[in-house]
Amino acid sequence: MKSTHGSKRRNVTGKRIRQARLAAKPPVSQEDLSGRLAALGVILDQGAISRVESEERYLMDYELLAIAKALRIKPSSLVD
């Protein structure tokens, strides 16, 4: 496994997830996103979403896909 001790960034999508969440009409709270993800079978609590958005937590590929589905956006819009 790649060592990430020298970098605080754990993912490159956190800022885009936050932007997409807040750009939704109406804006989606972290708690609401957590509930939407739970309905899709992905368990991420509000704290985990906060850590993803601040790039402190790794994000699995299936989690990224579920977040995009929950926000009704294309997964490619979350990736550079």
PDB file of N, CA, C and O in Angstrom:
ATOM      1  N   MET A   1       0.847  -1.172   0.000  1.00  0.00           N
ATOM      2  CA  MET A   1       0.000   0.000   0.000  1.00  0.00           C
ATOM      3  C   MET A   1       0.892   1.234   0.000  1.00  0.00           C
ATOM      4  O   MET A   1       1.944   1.264   0.638  1.00  0.00           O
ATOM      5  N   LYS A   2       0.452   2.235  -0.720  1.00  0.00           N
ATOM      6  CA  LYS A   2       1.199   3.480  -0.808  1.00  0.00           C
ATOM      7  C   LYS A   2       1.154   4.238   0.519  1.00  0.00           C
ATOM      8  O   LYS A   2       0.099   4.362   1.140  1.00  0.00           O
ATOM      9  N   SER A   3       2.294   4.733   0.934  1.00  0.00           N
ATOM     10  CA  SER A   3       2.364   5.505   2.166  1.00  0.00           C
ATOM     11  C   SER A   3       1.934   6.945   1.904  1.00  0.00           C
ATOM     12  O   SER A   3       2.336   7.552   0.911  1.00  0.00           O
ATOM     13  N   THR A   4       1.116   7.482   2.802  1.00  0.00           N
ATOM     14  CA  THR A   4       0.637   8.862   2.648  1.00  0.00           C
ATOM     15  C   THR A   4       0.986   9.700   3.862  1.00  0.00           C
ATOM     16  O   THR A   4       0.335  10.707   4.141  1.00  0.00           O
ATOM     17  N   HIS A   5       2.010   9.283   4.580  1.00  0.00           N
ATOM     18  CA  HIS A   5       2.372   9.995   5.800  1.00  0.00           C
ATOM     19  C   HIS A   5       2.777  11.440   5.539  1.00  0.00           C
ATOM     20  O   HIS A   5       2.569  12.299   6.395  1.00  0.00           O
ATOM     21  N   GLY A   6       3.349  11.723   4.378  1.00  0.00           N
ATOM     22  CA  GLY A   6       3.834  13.066   4.094  1.00  0.00           C
ATOM     23  C   GLY A   6       2.755  14.017   3.619  1.00  0.00           C
ATOM     24  O   GLY A   6       2.997  15.220   3.531  1.00  0.00           O
ATOM     25  N   SER A   7       1.579  13.514   3.312  1.00  0.00           N
ATOM     26  CA  SER A   7       0.521  14.353   2.763  1.00  0.00           C
ATOM     27  C   SER A   7      -0.747  14.212   3.591  1.00  0.00           C
ATOM     28  O   SER A   7      -1.120  13.109   3.989  1.00  0.00           O
ATOM     29  N   LYS A   8      -1.404  15.336   3.845  1.00  0.00           N
ATOM     30  CA  LYS A   8      -2.679  15.306   4.556  1.00  0.00           C
ATOM     31  C   LYS A   8      -3.825  14.934   3.626  1.00  0.00           C
ATOM     32  O   LYS A   8      -4.847  14.425   4.085  1.00  0.00           O
ATOM     33  N   ARG A   9      -3.675  15.177   2.335  1.00  0.00           N
ATOM     34  CA  ARG A   9      -4.739  14.882   1.380  1.00  0.00           C
ATOM     35  C   ARG A   9      -4.906  13.380   1.222  1.00  0.00           C
ATOM     36  O   ARG A   9      -3.949  12.667   0.922  1.00  0.00           O
ATOM     37  N   ARG A  10      -6.128  12.907   1.425  1.00  0.00           N
ATOM     38  CA  ARG A  10      -6.428  11.494   1.285  1.00  0.00           C
ATOM     39  C   ARG A  10      -7.295  11.211   0.065  1.00  0.00           C
ATOM     40  O   ARG A  10      -7.467  10.056  -0.324  1.00  0.00           O
ATOM     41  N   ASN A  11      -7.838  12.259  -0.537  1.00  0.00           N
ATOM     42  CA  ASN A  11      -8.635  12.107  -1.752  1.00  0.00           C
ATOM     43  C   ASN A  11      -8.596  13.425  -2.521  1.00  0.00           C
ATOM     44  O   ASN A  11      -8.222  14.463  -1.975  1.00  0.00           O
ATOM     45  N   VAL A  12      -8.982  13.372  -3.774  1.00  0.00           N
ATOM     46  CA  VAL A  12      -8.957  14.577  -4.609  1.00  0.00           C
ATOM     47  C   VAL A  12     -10.365  15.051  -4.962  1.00  0.00           C
ATOM     48  O   VAL A  12     -10.527  15.976  -5.758  1.00  0.00           O
ATOM     49  N   THR A  13     -11.371  14.430  -4.381  1.00  0.00           N
ATOM     50  CA  THR A  13     -12.752  14.761  -4.744  1.00  0.00           C
ATOM     51  C   THR A  13     -13.525  15.494  -3.659  1.00  0.00           C
ATOM     52  O   THR A  13     -14.654  15.923  -3.896  1.00  0.00           O
ATOM     53  N   GLY A  14     -12.955  15.643  -2.500  1.00  0.00           N
ATOM     54  CA  GLY A  14     -13.681  16.229  -1.370  1.00  0.00           C
ATOM     55  C   GLY A  14     -14.279  17.592  -1.644  1.00  0.00           C
ATOM     56  O   GLY A  14     -15.441  17.842  -1.321  1.00  0.00           O
ATOM     57  N   LYS A  15     -13.496  18.470  -2.235  1.00  0.00           N
ATOM     58  CA  LYS A  15     -13.996  19.818  -2.510  1.00  0.00           C
ATOM     59  C   LYS A  15     -15.128  19.794  -3.523  1.00  0.00           C
ATOM     60  O   LYS A  15     -16.086  20.558  -3.410  1.00  0.00           O
ATOM     61  N   ARG A  16     -15.017  18.918  -4.514  1.00  0.00           N
ATOM     62  CA  ARG A  16     -16.072  18.837  -5.533  1.00  0.00           C
ATOM     63  C   ARG A  16     -17.357  18.236  -4.956  1.00  0.00           C
ATOM     64  O   ARG A  16     -18.459  18.630  -5.336  1.00  0.00           O
ATOM     65  N   ILE A  17     -17.204  17.294  -4.049  1.00  0.00           N
ATOM     66  CA  ILE A  17     -18.388  16.727  -3.404  1.00  0.00           C
ATOM     67  C   ILE A  17     -19.117  17.816  -2.627  1.00  0.00           C
ATOM     68  O   ILE A  17     -20.339  17.933  -2.714  1.00  0.00           O
ATOM     69  N   ARG A  18     -18.374  18.605  -1.873  1.00  0.00           N
ATOM     70  CA  ARG A  18     -18.982  19.700  -1.103  1.00  0.00           C
ATOM     71  C   ARG A  18     -19.678  20.694  -2.039  1.00  0.00           C
ATOM     72  O   ARG A  18     -20.804  21.114  -1.773  1.00  0.00           O
ATOM     73  N   GLN A  19     -19.013  21.065  -3.125  1.00  0.00           N
ATOM     74  CA  GLN A  19     -19.605  22.007  -4.086  1.00  0.00           C
ATOM     75  C   GLN A  19     -20.893  21.438  -4.669  1.00  0.00           C
ATOM     76  O   GLN A  19     -21.894  22.147  -4.774  1.00  0.00           O
ATOM     77  N   ALA A  20     -20.871  20.167  -5.046  1.00  0.00           N
ATOM     78  CA  ALA A  20     -22.058  19.544  -5.643  1.00  0.00           C
ATOM     79  C   ALA A  20     -23.188  19.454  -4.625  1.00  0.00           C
ATOM     80  O   ALA A  20     -24.353  19.672  -4.959  1.00  0.00           O
ATOM     81  N   ARG A  21     -22.842  19.136  -3.393  1.00  0.00           N
ATOM     82  CA  ARG A  21     -23.849  19.025  -2.327  1.00  0.00           C
ATOM     83  C   ARG A  21     -24.530  20.359  -2.082  1.00  0.00           C
ATOM     84  O   ARG A  21     -25.749  20.419  -1.921  1.00  0.00           O
ATOM     85  N   LEU A  22     -23.744  21.433  -2.053  1.00  0.00           N
ATOM     86  CA  LEU A  22     -24.301  22.761  -1.794  1.00  0.00           C
ATOM     87  C   LEU A  22     -24.979  23.370  -3.017  1.00  0.00           C
ATOM     88  O   LEU A  22     -25.838  24.241  -2.884  1.00  0.00           O
ATOM     89  N   ALA A  23     -24.591  22.909  -4.217  1.00  0.00           N
ATOM     90  CA  ALA A  23     -25.193  23.424  -5.450  1.00  0.00           C
ATOM     91  C   ALA A  23     -26.538  22.773  -5.757  1.00  0.00           C
ATOM     92  O   ALA A  23     -27.300  23.278  -6.582  1.00  0.00           O
ATOM     93  N   ALA A  24     -26.829  21.663  -5.103  1.00  0.00           N
ATOM     94  CA  ALA A  24     -28.108  20.980  -5.320  1.00  0.00           C
ATOM     95  C   ALA A  24     -29.252  21.906  -4.925  1.00  0.00           C
ATOM     96  O   ALA A  24     -29.103  22.761  -4.052  1.00  0.00           O
ATOM     97  N   LYS A  25     -30.390  21.724  -5.577  1.00  0.00           N
ATOM     98  CA  LYS A  25     -31.571  22.538  -5.278  1.00  0.00           C
ATOM     99  C   LYS A  25     -32.643  21.668  -4.668  1.00  0.00           C
ATOM    100  O   LYS A  25     -33.205  20.844  -5.389  1.00  0.00           O
ATOM    101  N   PRO A  26     -32.967  21.786  -3.401  1.00  0.00           N
ATOM    102  CA  PRO A  26     -32.298  22.615  -2.394  1.00  0.00           C
ATOM    103  C   PRO A  26     -30.961  21.992  -1.985  1.00  0.00           C
ATOM    104  O   PRO A  26     -30.713  20.815  -2.247  1.00  0.00           O
ATOM    105  N   PRO A  27     -30.107  22.786  -1.343  1.00  0.00           N
ATOM    106  CA  PRO A  27     -28.816  22.247  -0.898  1.00  0.00           C
ATOM    107  C   PRO A  27     -29.010  21.030   0.012  1.00  0.00           C
ATOM    108  O   PRO A  27     -29.978  20.944   0.768  1.00  0.00           O
ATOM    109  N   VAL A  28     -28.071  20.103  -0.083  1.00  0.00           N
ATOM    110  CA  VAL A  28     -28.137  18.860   0.686  1.00  0.00           C
ATOM    111  C   VAL A  28     -27.166  18.970   1.862  1.00  0.00           C
ATOM    112  O   VAL A  28     -25.984  19.258   1.672  1.00  0.00           O
ATOM    113  N   SER A  29     -27.665  18.742   3.067  1.00  0.00           N
ATOM    114  CA  SER A  29     -26.787  18.767   4.239  1.00  0.00           C
ATOM    115  C   SER A  29     -25.967  17.477   4.285  1.00  0.00           C
ATOM    116  O   SER A  29     -26.295  16.492   3.623  1.00  0.00           O
ATOM    117  N   GLN A  30     -24.911  17.502   5.067  1.00  0.00           N
ATOM    118  CA  GLN A  30     -24.107  16.297   5.237  1.00  0.00           C
ATOM    119  C   GLN A  30     -24.948  15.188   5.866  1.00  0.00           C
ATOM    120  O   GLN A  30     -24.814  14.021   5.499  1.00  0.00           O
ATOM    121  N   GLU A  31     -25.798  15.543   6.794  1.00  0.00           N
ATOM    122  CA  GLU A  31     -26.671  14.557   7.444  1.00  0.00           C
ATOM    123  C   GLU A  31     -27.653  13.952   6.448  1.00  0.00           C
ATOM    124  O   GLU A  31     -27.899  12.746   6.471  1.00  0.00           O
ATOM    125  N   ASP A  32     -28.215  14.787   5.569  1.00  0.00           N
ATOM    126  CA  ASP A  32     -29.140  14.294   4.549  1.00  0.00           C
ATOM    127  C   ASP A  32     -28.408  13.386   3.566  1.00  0.00           C
ATOM    128  O   ASP A  32     -28.934  12.346   3.169  1.00  0.00           O
ATOM    129  N   LEU A  33     -27.203  13.775   3.176  1.00  0.00           N
ATOM    130  CA  LEU A  33     -26.414  12.936   2.272  1.00  0.00           C
ATOM    131  C   LEU A  33     -26.136  11.592   2.925  1.00  0.00           C
ATOM    132  O   LEU A  33     -26.193  10.559   2.259  1.00  0.00           O
ATOM    133  N   SER A  34     -25.841  11.591   4.202  1.00  0.00           N
ATOM    134  CA  SER A  34     -25.616  10.342   4.935  1.00  0.00           C
ATOM    135  C   SER A  34     -26.846   9.445   4.856  1.00  0.00           C
ATOM    136  O   SER A  34     -26.722   8.237   4.651  1.00  0.00           O
ATOM    137  N   GLY A  35     -28.019  10.020   5.014  1.00  0.00           N
ATOM    138  CA  GLY A  35     -29.261   9.254   4.914  1.00  0.00           C
ATOM    139  C   GLY A  35     -29.498   8.710   3.520  1.00  0.00           C
ATOM    140  O   GLY A  35     -29.925   7.566   3.359  1.00  0.00           O
ATOM    141  N   ARG A  36     -29.224   9.523   2.510  1.00  0.00           N
ATOM    142  CA  ARG A  36     -29.387   9.069   1.128  1.00  0.00           C
ATOM    143  C   ARG A  36     -28.440   7.913   0.825  1.00  0.00           C
ATOM    144  O   ARG A  36     -28.809   6.957   0.143  1.00  0.00           O
ATOM    145  N   LEU A  37     -27.214   8.012   1.339  1.00  0.00           N
ATOM    146  CA  LEU A  37     -26.237   6.939   1.124  1.00  0.00           C
ATOM    147  C   LEU A  37     -26.675   5.665   1.836  1.00  0.00           C
ATOM    148  O   LEU A  37     -26.520   4.569   1.297  1.00  0.00           O
ATOM    149  N   ALA A  38     -27.218   5.799   3.038  1.00  0.00           N
ATOM    150  CA  ALA A  38     -27.697   4.631   3.777  1.00  0.00           C
ATOM    151  C   ALA A  38     -28.801   3.927   2.992  1.00  0.00           C
ATOM    152  O   ALA A  38     -28.865   2.698   2.975  1.00  0.00           O
ATOM    153  N   ALA A  39     -29.664   4.699   2.347  1.00  0.00           N
ATOM    154  CA  ALA A  39     -30.725   4.114   1.535  1.00  0.00           C
ATOM    155  C   ALA A  39     -30.158   3.336   0.350  1.00  0.00           C
ATOM    156  O   ALA A  39     -30.809   2.432  -0.173  1.00  0.00           O
ATOM    157  N   LEU A  40     -28.947   3.689  -0.072  1.00  0.00           N
ATOM    158  CA  LEU A  40     -28.275   2.984  -1.163  1.00  0.00           C
ATOM    159  C   LEU A  40     -27.392   1.849  -0.649  1.00  0.00           C
ATOM    160  O   LEU A  40     -26.746   1.156  -1.434  1.00  0.00           O
ATOM    161  N   GLY A  41     -27.367   1.661   0.668  1.00  0.00           N
ATOM    162  CA  GLY A  41     -26.586   0.582   1.251  1.00  0.00           C
ATOM    163  C   GLY A  41     -25.147   0.941   1.574  1.00  0.00           C
ATOM    164  O   GLY A  41     -24.336   0.058   1.852  1.00  0.00           O
ATOM    165  N   VAL A  42     -24.819   2.228   1.540  1.00  0.00           N
ATOM    166  CA  VAL A  42     -23.469   2.694   1.861  1.00  0.00           C
ATOM    167  C   VAL A  42     -23.541   3.479   3.160  1.00  0.00           C
ATOM    168  O   VAL A  42     -24.255   4.478   3.256  1.00  0.00           O
ATOM    169  N   ILE A  43     -22.799   3.023   4.154  1.00  0.00           N
ATOM    170  CA  ILE A  43     -22.855   3.657   5.469  1.00  0.00           C
ATOM    171  C   ILE A  43     -21.696   4.632   5.636  1.00  0.00           C
ATOM    172  O   ILE A  43     -20.549   4.225   5.822  1.00  0.00           O
ATOM    173  N   LEU A  44     -22.006   5.912   5.569  1.00  0.00           N
ATOM    174  CA  LEU A  44     -21.069   7.003   5.862  1.00  0.00           C
ATOM    175  C   LEU A  44     -21.827   7.979   6.752  1.00  0.00           C
ATOM    176  O   LEU A  44     -22.798   8.595   6.310  1.00  0.00           O
ATOM    177  N   ASP A  45     -21.397   8.126   7.992  1.00  0.00           N
ATOM    178  CA  ASP A  45     -22.081   9.072   8.862  1.00  0.00           C
ATOM    179  C   ASP A  45     -21.659  10.505   8.528  1.00  0.00           C
ATOM    180  O   ASP A  45     -20.783  10.720   7.691  1.00  0.00           O
ATOM    181  N   GLN A  46     -22.279  11.467   9.179  1.00  0.00           N
ATOM    182  CA  GLN A  46     -22.006  12.879   8.895  1.00  0.00           C
ATOM    183  C   GLN A  46     -20.535  13.206   9.122  1.00  0.00           C
ATOM    184  O   GLN A  46     -19.947  13.965   8.351  1.00  0.00           O
ATOM    185  N   GLY A  47     -19.940  12.650  10.157  1.00  0.00           N
ATOM    186  CA  GLY A  47     -18.527  12.902  10.442  1.00  0.00           C
ATOM    187  C   GLY A  47     -17.615  12.384   9.343  1.00  0.00           C
ATOM    188  O   GLY A  47     -16.630  13.032   8.988  1.00  0.00           O
ATOM    189  N   ALA A  48     -17.941  11.221   8.808  1.00  0.00           N
ATOM    190  CA  ALA A  48     -17.143  10.663   7.710  1.00  0.00           C
ATOM    191  C   ALA A  48     -17.257  11.538   6.466  1.00  0.00           C
ATOM    192  O   ALA A  48     -16.267  11.760   5.768  1.00  0.00           O
ATOM    193  N   ILE A  49     -18.456  12.034   6.187  1.00  0.00           N
ATOM    194  CA  ILE A  49     -18.640  12.919   5.033  1.00  0.00           C
ATOM    195  C   ILE A  49     -17.843  14.197   5.228  1.00  0.00           C
ATOM    196  O   ILE A  49     -17.232  14.699   4.285  1.00  0.00           O
ATOM    197  N   SER A  50     -17.846  14.722   6.434  1.00  0.00           N
ATOM    198  CA  SER A  50     -17.058  15.917   6.729  1.00  0.00           C
ATOM    199  C   SER A  50     -15.575  15.666   6.477  1.00  0.00           C
ATOM    200  O   SER A  50     -14.889  16.508   5.899  1.00  0.00           O
ATOM    201  N   ARG A  51     -15.078  14.498   6.914  1.00  0.00           N
ATOM    202  CA  ARG A  51     -13.658  14.167   6.705  1.00  0.00           C
ATOM    203  C   ARG A  51     -13.345  13.951   5.232  1.00  0.00           C
ATOM    204  O   ARG A  51     -12.247  14.283   4.783  1.00  0.00           O
ATOM    205  N   VAL A  52     -14.290  13.399   4.470  1.00  0.00           N
ATOM    206  CA  VAL A  52     -14.099  13.245   3.018  1.00  0.00           C
ATOM    207  C   VAL A  52     -13.984  14.623   2.382  1.00  0.00           C
ATOM    208  O   VAL A  52     -13.077  14.872   1.588  1.00  0.00           O
ATOM    209  N   GLU A  53     -14.903  15.515   2.731  1.00  0.00           N
ATOM    210  CA  GLU A  53     -14.910  16.851   2.137  1.00  0.00           C
ATOM    211  C   GLU A  53     -13.675  17.655   2.503  1.00  0.00           C
ATOM    212  O   GLU A  53     -13.242  18.504   1.723  1.00  0.00           O
ATOM    213  N   SER A  54     -13.103  17.409   3.664  1.00  0.00           N
ATOM    214  CA  SER A  54     -11.878  18.117   4.060  1.00  0.00           C
ATOM    215  C   SER A  54     -10.628  17.349   3.634  1.00  0.00           C
ATOM    216  O   SER A  54      -9.510  17.715   3.996  1.00  0.00           O
ATOM    217  N   GLU A  55     -10.832  16.283   2.862  1.00  0.00           N
ATOM    218  CA  GLU A  55      -9.762  15.470   2.273  1.00  0.00           C
ATOM    219  C   GLU A  55      -8.910  14.762   3.324  1.00  0.00           C
ATOM    220  O   GLU A  55      -7.738  14.473   3.083  1.00  0.00           O
ATOM    221  N   GLU A  56      -9.494  14.485   4.486  1.00  0.00           N
ATOM    222  CA  GLU A  56      -8.802  13.777   5.561  1.00  0.00           C
ATOM    223  C   GLU A  56      -9.108  12.292   5.566  1.00  0.00           C
ATOM    224  O   GLU A  56      -8.462  11.534   6.290  1.00  0.00           O
ATOM    225  N   ARG A  57     -10.080  11.859   4.775  1.00  0.00           N
ATOM    226  CA  ARG A  57     -10.491  10.455   4.753  1.00  0.00           C
ATOM    227  C   ARG A  57     -10.394   9.917   3.336  1.00  0.00           C
ATOM    228  O   ARG A  57     -10.739  10.593   2.367  1.00  0.00           O
ATOM    229  N   TYR A  58      -9.917   8.681   3.239  1.00  0.00           N
ATOM    230  CA  TYR A  58      -9.911   8.006   1.947  1.00  0.00           C
ATOM    231  C   TYR A  58     -11.338   7.789   1.483  1.00  0.00           C
ATOM    232  O   TYR A  58     -12.262   7.703   2.292  1.00  0.00           O
ATOM    233  N   LEU A  59     -11.506   7.704   0.180  1.00  0.00           N
ATOM    234  CA  LEU A  59     -12.820   7.473  -0.399  1.00  0.00           C
ATOM    235  C   LEU A  59     -12.719   6.270  -1.326  1.00  0.00           C
ATOM    236  O   LEU A  59     -11.927   6.266  -2.270  1.00  0.00           O
ATOM    237  N   MET A  60     -13.513   5.266  -1.055  1.00  0.00           N
ATOM    238  CA  MET A  60     -13.526   4.068  -1.885  1.00  0.00           C
ATOM    239  C   MET A  60     -14.309   4.361  -3.161  1.00  0.00           C
ATOM    240  O   MET A  60     -15.171   5.239  -3.181  1.00  0.00           O
ATOM    241  N   ASP A  61     -14.002   3.619  -4.228  1.00  0.00           N
ATOM    242  CA  ASP A  61     -14.665   3.858  -5.500  1.00  0.00           C
ATOM    243  C   ASP A  61     -16.177   3.673  -5.417  1.00  0.00           C
ATOM    244  O   ASP A  61     -16.924   4.450  -6.011  1.00  0.00           O
ATOM    245  N   TYR A  62     -16.635   2.661  -4.690  1.00  0.00           N
ATOM    246  CA  TYR A  62     -18.077   2.450  -4.576  1.00  0.00           C
ATOM    247  C   TYR A  62     -18.738   3.585  -3.782  1.00  0.00           C
ATOM    248  O   TYR A  62     -19.902   3.908  -4.018  1.00  0.00           O
ATOM    249  N   GLU A  63     -18.004   4.183  -2.850  1.00  0.00           N
ATOM    250  CA  GLU A  63     -18.536   5.314  -2.099  1.00  0.00           C
ATOM    251  C   GLU A  63     -18.689   6.529  -3.009  1.00  0.00           C
ATOM    252  O   GLU A  63     -19.687   7.245  -2.933  1.00  0.00           O
ATOM    253  N   LEU A  64     -17.701   6.758  -3.866  1.00  0.00           N
ATOM    254  CA  LEU A  64     -17.767   7.868  -4.827  1.00  0.00           C
ATOM    255  C   LEU A  64     -18.969   7.701  -5.755  1.00  0.00           C
ATOM    256  O   LEU A  64     -19.703   8.656  -6.007  1.00  0.00           O
ATOM    257  N   LEU A  65     -19.164   6.493  -6.257  1.00  0.00           N
ATOM    258  CA  LEU A  65     -20.303   6.238  -7.145  1.00  0.00           C
ATOM    259  C   LEU A  65     -21.627   6.452  -6.420  1.00  0.00           C
ATOM    260  O   LEU A  65     -22.565   7.009  -6.992  1.00  0.00           O
ATOM    261  N   ALA A  66     -21.710   6.013  -5.167  1.00  0.00           N
ATOM    262  CA  ALA A  66     -22.941   6.189  -4.395  1.00  0.00           C
ATOM    263  C   ALA A  66     -23.200   7.665  -4.103  1.00  0.00           C
ATOM    264  O   ALA A  66     -24.345   8.113  -4.157  1.00  0.00           O
ATOM    265  N   ILE A  67     -22.152   8.420  -3.797  1.00  0.00           N
ATOM    266  CA  ILE A  67     -22.315   9.854  -3.538  1.00  0.00           C
ATOM    267  C   ILE A  67     -22.845  10.547  -4.794  1.00  0.00           C
ATOM    268  O   ILE A  67     -23.759  11.367  -4.716  1.00  0.00           O
ATOM    269  N   ALA A  68     -22.274  10.218  -5.938  1.00  0.00           N
ATOM    270  CA  ALA A  68     -22.749  10.814  -7.192  1.00  0.00           C
ATOM    271  C   ALA A  68     -24.215  10.461  -7.432  1.00  0.00           C
ATOM    272  O   ALA A  68     -25.003  11.320  -7.827  1.00  0.00           O
ATOM    273  N   LYS A  69     -24.581   9.208  -7.196  1.00  0.00           N
ATOM    274  CA  LYS A  69     -25.978   8.788  -7.384  1.00  0.00           C
ATOM    275  C   LYS A  69     -26.898   9.521  -6.410  1.00  0.00           C
ATOM    276  O   LYS A  69     -27.980   9.967  -6.791  1.00  0.00           O
ATOM    277  N   ALA A  70     -26.469   9.645  -5.152  1.00  0.00           N
ATOM    278  CA  ALA A  70     -27.283  10.316  -4.143  1.00  0.00           C
ATOM    279  C   ALA A  70     -27.483  11.794  -4.467  1.00  0.00           C
ATOM    280  O   ALA A  70     -28.525  12.368  -4.151  1.00  0.00           O
ATOM    281  N   LEU A  71     -26.479  12.407  -5.100  1.00  0.00           N
ATOM    282  CA  LEU A  71     -26.571  13.823  -5.467  1.00  0.00           C
ATOM    283  C   LEU A  71     -27.140  14.025  -6.872  1.00  0.00           C
ATOM    284  O   LEU A  71     -27.315  15.155  -7.327  1.00  0.00           O
ATOM    285  N   ARG A  72     -27.426  12.915  -7.548  1.00  0.00           N
ATOM    286  CA  ARG A  72     -27.979  12.932  -8.913  1.00  0.00           C
ATOM    287  C   ARG A  72     -27.068  13.677  -9.889  1.00  0.00           C
ATOM    288  O   ARG A  72     -27.514  14.530 -10.656  1.00  0.00           O
ATOM    289  N   ILE A  73     -25.780  13.332  -9.839  1.00  0.00           N
ATOM    290  CA  ILE A  73     -24.805  13.904 -10.752  1.00  0.00           C
ATOM    291  C   ILE A  73     -23.964  12.781 -11.348  1.00  0.00           C
ATOM    292  O   ILE A  73     -23.985  11.654 -10.855  1.00  0.00           O
ATOM    293  N   LYS A  74     -23.234  13.088 -12.395  1.00  0.00           N
ATOM    294  CA  LYS A  74     -22.347  12.094 -13.007  1.00  0.00           C
ATOM    295  C   LYS A  74     -21.099  11.931 -12.142  1.00  0.00           C
ATOM    296  O   LYS A  74     -20.549  12.921 -11.659  1.00  0.00           O
ATOM    297  N   PRO A  75     -20.650  10.700 -11.943  1.00  0.00           N
ATOM    298  CA  PRO A  75     -19.417  10.494 -11.160  1.00  0.00           C
ATOM    299  C   PRO A  75     -18.227  11.240 -11.740  1.00  0.00           C
ATOM    300  O   PRO A  75     -17.357  11.684 -10.990  1.00  0.00           O
ATOM    301  N   SER A  76     -18.171  11.387 -13.046  1.00  0.00           N
ATOM    302  CA  SER A  76     -17.041  12.077 -13.679  1.00  0.00           C
ATOM    303  C   SER A  76     -16.969  13.545 -13.271  1.00  0.00           C
ATOM    304  O   SER A  76     -15.902  14.152 -13.361  1.00  0.00           O
ATOM    305  N   SER A  77     -18.069  14.123 -12.830  1.00  0.00           N
ATOM    306  CA  SER A  77     -18.046  15.522 -12.411  1.00  0.00           C
ATOM    307  C   SER A  77     -17.324  15.711 -11.078  1.00  0.00           C
ATOM    308  O   SER A  77     -17.010  16.838 -10.694  1.00  0.00           O
ATOM    309  N   LEU A  78     -17.062  14.612 -10.375  1.00  0.00           N
ATOM    310  CA  LEU A  78     -16.367  14.683  -9.094  1.00  0.00           C
ATOM    311  C   LEU A  78     -14.865  14.427  -9.208  1.00  0.00           C
ATOM    312  O   LEU A  78     -14.120  14.584  -8.241  1.00  0.00           O
ATOM    313  N   VAL A  79     -14.437  14.032 -10.400  1.00  0.00           N
ATOM    314  CA  VAL A  79     -13.036  13.658 -10.608  1.00  0.00           C
ATOM    315  C   VAL A  79     -12.402  14.613 -11.603  1.00  0.00           C
ATOM    316  O   VAL A  79     -13.019  14.991 -12.598  1.00  0.00           O
ATOM    317  N   ASP A  80     -11.165  14.999 -11.324  1.00  0.00           N
ATOM    318  CA  ASP A  80     -10.452  15.887 -12.254  1.00  0.00           C
ATOM    319  C   ASP A  80     -10.313  15.250 -13.603  1.00  0.00           C
ATOM    320  O   ASP A  80      -9.740  15.850 -14.513  1.00  0.00           O
TER     321      ASP A  80
END
